[in-house]
C-alpha cells in the first residue's frame, strides 16, 4: 500500500515529465534520489525540534536562587 500523498506526489512530479516527454517525442526517465530527499527532510525535522526544545530547556532548567541575606559585604 502506498503512503498517504503518494499519488499527489506522483502527479506533481509526473506532469512535467509527461510534458517534456511529449515535447521531445521520447520517453523521459524520472530519477528521484529518495535517500537525499529523506536526509533533507530528516535534517529539517531535527532542526525544528532543536529550535523548539533548546529555548524551552534553557528557560526551565533549575537555577539555584541567590540570596543576599547573611552575606557580609
Residue pairs with C-beta under 8 A, 6 or more apart in sequence:
13 30
13 32
14 30
17 28
17 30
20 28
21 27
21 28
